[in-house]
Amino acid sequence: MLAEQKARELGVSLEPIEPGYLNLCIRTGNLLMTSGHVSDQKGILGQGLTVEQGYAAAQDCARKILRSVYNAHGTLNGLRVIKLLGCVYSAGNFTDQHLVINGASDLFHQIYGKDGDGYHARSALGFASLPTGAAVEVEAIFEILD
């Protein structure tokens, strides 16, 4: 099954996005680089929010990234996920950022394959705050294969 079909089956919206202040996804050479996409979930992991809530927030970010990629590139097919940067609004003693960002990684694995084009490099970092109080922010780099 092609990536775009899989994403649609998983309920990923690919509806057009109104242009904003910054470019949400830009192409350079054979790479698509996204801006950071923030979760609708607000709050601090380890201080009111659970890892499970953070996981869902990271998955929300990944869904938004896919929508931006689709709107910029016209398809989700023929891509390889290269790198994710996951930022987690964290309490000082919270150390499970990697488990939170698994929400984004797992969605890309479902769509592109864990052993294939979805197998990516990743960083998961804790931050003292994120824009708008978002619980999670994720950015991604994709390689255009076709």
Residue, then its C-alpha position, 0 to 999 in steps of 0.5 A: m500500500l502506498a504511503e498516502q493511502k495508508a495515511r488517509e486510512l489512518g485518518v490523516s487530514l490532507e486538506p489545504i492549509e492557509p499560508g501563514y507567517l512562515n513556510l511550513c514545508i520547503r524544498t531544497g534539492n531532493l529534501l523537504m524540510t518542515s518547520g516545527h509543528v506544535s501540538d494542540q495539547k498544552g501543558i508540561l510533561g511530568q507536571g500535569l501531563t502523562v507520557e501517554q498524553g505527550y505521545a498523543a501530542a507528538q502524533d498530532c504534530a506528525r499528522k500536521i507535518l504530513r499535511s504540510v508535506y502533502n500541501a507543499h509537495g502534492t503527495l506523500n508517496g515516494l518519500r523517505v523520513i530522514k530525521l525528526l527533532g522532537c521538543v517536549y515541554s518538560a518538568g525539570n525532573f522529566t526524563d521520558q522525552h524519547l517515549v513522548i516523541n515515539g508518538a511521531s516516530d510510530l506514525f511515520h513507521q506505520i505509514y512508511g515502514k519501520d524497516g523501510d523508508g520510515y526508519h529515521a534518525r531522531s532527537a528528543l529533547g526537553f525544553a523549559s517552554l515551547p511556543t503557545g505553551a504547546a506540550v510538543e513540537v516536532e520538525a522533520i526532514f524527508e528525502i524525495l526518492d521519486 
